Amino acid sequence: MPLFLTVGANEVAYEYTPGAAPGVVFLGGFKSDMQGTKALALEAWARAQGRAFLRMDYSGHGGSGGDFEDGTIGQWRDDAAAVIAHATAGPQVIVGSSMGGWIALLLARDGTVPVAGLVTVAAAPDFTEDGYWAAFDEDQRIALVERGRVEIPSEYGAPYVITKRLIEDGRRNLVLRTPLDLPFPVRMLQGTADTAVPAHWATRLLDHATGDDVILALVKGADHRFSGPDQIALLESSVADVLTRIR
């Protein structure tokens, strides 16, 4: 059963498995939840290793309170920071999937929570600006300004509602326009068949970030879900690798 932490006006759901430190924290993607394949598989792996593990739902996601359309990158970052600070102790290995990769990079860059290492899966830093805003045509940009929202088709179900608030807040939280030092082990995983997060976003992040232990693995044919058995095994081994290399 999930636990809940009040963050601002919302009850944020999380599940925590106690175990050895440093713990592992899983941060999911845009409109995803903590019941996804990667989160549950990694939790089972951590439990088998006797490793502490935390997964959570941002406000407006999964079992948490709040309206998804009211959410922003900054708010979801604050949700993650609050739950990590409340539920864990000491530096953590953060695993960020898609938008969770952006949030993990924000936490690491700003020192909001102590980070021992980082693993990203199809990381999507700055996606509100470089993905949605960059792809909007003139009519969509006008609609966003005048009506405050546009709907974008999604291959995962109902259209995504992109709000003016989300775009504007995203601009205040960009990580690829300023220095991004990652002074701990980092493993980045990216599928070449990912249509939501292009592979060149991963190489851009690799080129932009500084750090002496940063590795990008491109997996031929893997899509954005990155949840096939071989891909889950690679995720688990990447987390294990980071844990062995923590100073």
C-alpha positions in Angstrom: 0.0 0.0 0.0 1.3 3.4 -0.8 2.3 6.0 1.7 1.4 9.7 1.3 3.3 12.9 2.0 1.7 16.3 1.8 3.6 18.5 -0.6 2.0 22.0 -1.0 -1.7 21.4 -1.7 -1.4 17.8 -2.7 -1.0 14.3 -1.2 1.9 12.7 -3.0 2.0 8.9 -3.1 5.1 6.8 -2.7 6.3 3.3 -1.8 9.5 2.7 0.1 11.4 -0.5 0.7 14.0 -0.3 3.4 17.5 -1.7 2.8 21.2 -1.0 2.4 22.5 2.4 1.5 22.9 4.1 -0.8 19.3 3.6 -1.8 17.9 3.7 -5.3 15.1 6.2 -6.3 13.0 5.8 -9.4 11.5 8.9 -11.0 9.0 8.2 -13.8 8.1 10.1 -16.9 5.5 12.6 -18.1 2.0 11.2 -17.2 3.4 7.9 -16.1 3.1 6.3 -12.6 5.0 4.2 -10.2 3.2 1.0 -11.3 5.2 0.9 -14.6 7.3 -2.1 -15.7 10.7 -0.4 -15.1 9.7 0.8 -11.6 8.4 -2.5 -10.5 11.2 -4.5 -12.0 13.8 -2.3 -10.4 12.0 -2.5 -7.0 12.1 -6.3 -7.2 15.8 -6.2 -8.2 16.6 -3.9 -5.3 14.7 -6.1 -2.8 16.6 -9.1 -4.0 19.8 -7.2 -3.4 18.7 -6.0 0.0 19.0 -2.4 -1.3 16.7 0.5 -0.2 14.3 1.6 -2.9 11.9 4.4 -3.4 9.3 5.0 -6.2 6.7 7.7 -6.3 3.9 9.5 -8.2 4.3 13.2 -8.9 1.2 15.3 -8.1 -1.5 14.7 -10.8 0.0 11.4 -11.6 -1.0 7.9 -10.5 -2.2 7.7 -7.0 -1.2 11.2 -6.0 -3.7 14.1 -5.5 -3.9 17.1 -7.7 -4.8 17.8 -11.4 -2.3 16.8 -14.0 -3.0 19.9 -16.0 -2.0 22.1 -13.0 1.4 20.5 -12.8 4.8 21.9 -13.9 8.3 20.7 -14.1 9.2 22.8 -11.0 6.3 21.4 -9.0 7.1 17.8 -9.9 10.8 18.5 -9.0 9.6 19.8 -5.6 7.4 16.7 -5.2 10.4 14.4 -5.8 12.7 16.5 -3.6 10.2 16.4 -0.7 9.6 12.7 -0.9 13.3 11.8 -1.2 14.1 14.0 1.8 11.3 12.5 3.8 11.7 8.9 3.0 15.4 8.3 2.6 18.7 9.1 4.4 22.0 10.0 2.8 23.0 10.1 -0.9 20.8 8.2 -3.3 21.3 6.7 -6.8 18.6 8.4 -8.8 17.1 6.6 -11.8 15.2 9.0 -14.1 13.1 7.8 -16.9 12.1 10.3 -19.7 10.9 13.4 -17.8 12.2 11.8 -14.7 15.7 12.2 -16.2 15.1 16.0 -16.4 13.9 16.1 -12.8 16.9 14.0 -11.7 19.3 16.4 -13.4 17.6 19.3 -11.7 18.0 17.7 -8.3 21.6 16.9 -9.0 22.5 20.3 -10.5 21.0 22.3 -7.7 22.0 20.1 -4.8 18.4 19.8 -3.7 19.0 16.2 -2.5 22.3 14.4 -2.1 23.0 12.3 -5.2 25.5 9.4 -5.2 25.0 8.4 -8.8 22.6 8.8 -11.7 21.0 6.4 -14.3 18.8 7.8 -17.0 16.5 6.0 -19.4 15.5 8.0 -22.5 16.2 11.2 -20.5 14.2 14.2 -21.8 15.7 17.3 -20.3 14.2 20.6 -21.6 11.5 18.6 -23.5 8.9 21.3 -23.0 11.0 23.8 -25.0 13.0 21.6 -27.4 10.2 19.1 -28.0 6.7 20.6 -27.7 7.3 24.3 -28.2 9.8 23.8 -31.0 7.3 21.5 -32.8 4.3 23.7 -32.4 3.0 25.5 -35.5 1.9 29.1 -35.5 -1.8 28.2 -34.8 -0.8 26.0 -31.8 1.4 28.7 -30.4 -1.4 31.3 -30.7 -3.8 28.8 -29.1 -1.4 28.2 -26.2 -1.1 32.0 -25.5 -4.8 32.8 -26.0 -6.4 29.7 -24.4 -3.7 28.6 -22.2 -3.6 25.0 -23.5 -3.3 22.8 -26.5 -4.0 19.1 -27.0 -1.3 16.9 -28.5 -2.0 13.3 -29.8 -0.3 10.6 -27.8 0.5 7.0 -28.9 -0.1 6.0 -25.3 -3.8 6.9 -25.2 -5.7 10.2 -24.6 -4.1 13.3 -26.0 -1.7 15.2 -23.8 -2.8 18.6 -22.6 0.1 21.0 -22.8 -0.4 24.2 -20.8 1.0 27.6 -21.1 2.0 27.3 -17.5 4.0 24.1 -18.2 5.9 25.7 -21.1 6.7 28.9 -19.1 7.8 27.0 -16.0 9.9 24.7 -18.2 11.8 27.7 -19.4 12.8 28.5 -15.8 14.1 25.0 -15.3 16.2 24.3 -18.4 19.4 22.3 -17.8 21.0 22.3 -21.3 21.6 26.1 -21.5 23.9 26.4 -18.5 26.8 24.3 -17.1 25.7 20.9 -15.9 28.4 19.2 -13.8 27.7 15.6 -12.8 30.5 14.7 -10.4 29.4 11.1 -9.7 28.9 7.9 -11.8 26.4 8.4 -14.6 24.9 5.8 -17.0 22.6 7.0 -19.7 20.5 4.5 -21.6 18.7 5.3 -24.9 16.9 3.4 -27.6 17.6 4.1 -31.3 13.9 3.5 -32.2 12.6 5.9 -29.6 10.1 8.2 -31.3 9.3 10.3 -28.2 12.9 11.2 -27.3 15.2 11.2 -30.3 18.6 9.5 -29.9 20.4 12.8 -30.7 18.9 14.3 -27.4 21.0 11.7 -25.6 24.2 12.6 -27.4 23.5 16.3 -26.8 23.2 15.6 -23.1 26.4 13.6 -23.1 28.2 16.4 -24.9 26.8 19.1 -22.6 27.4 17.5 -19.2 30.7 17.4 -17.5 32.0 14.6 -15.3 34.7 12.0 -15.3 32.5 8.9 -15.2 29.7 9.4 -17.7 28.7 6.7 -20.2 26.0 6.6 -22.8 24.6 3.2 -24.1 22.6 3.3 -27.3 20.4 0.3 -27.7 19.6 -0.5 -31.3 15.9 -1.0 -31.9 14.7 -0.1 -28.4 11.7 2.2 -28.2 10.7 4.7 -25.6 9.2 2.2 -23.2 12.6 0.5 -22.8 10.9 -2.3 -21.0 11.8 -5.5 -22.8 13.6 -8.2 -20.8 17.0 -7.4 -22.2 16.5 -3.7 -21.7 15.3 -4.2 -18.1 18.4 -6.4 -17.5 20.6 -3.5 -18.9 18.9 -1.1 -16.6 19.5 -3.3 -13.6 23.2 -3.9 -14.5 23.6 -0.1 -15.0 22.4 0.6 -11.6 24.6 -2.1 -10.2 27.6 -0.6 -12.0 26.9 2.8 -10.6 26.6 1.4 -7.1 30.0 -0.3 -7.4 31.7 2.9 -8.6 30.5 5.3 -5.9 33.4 6.7 -4.1 
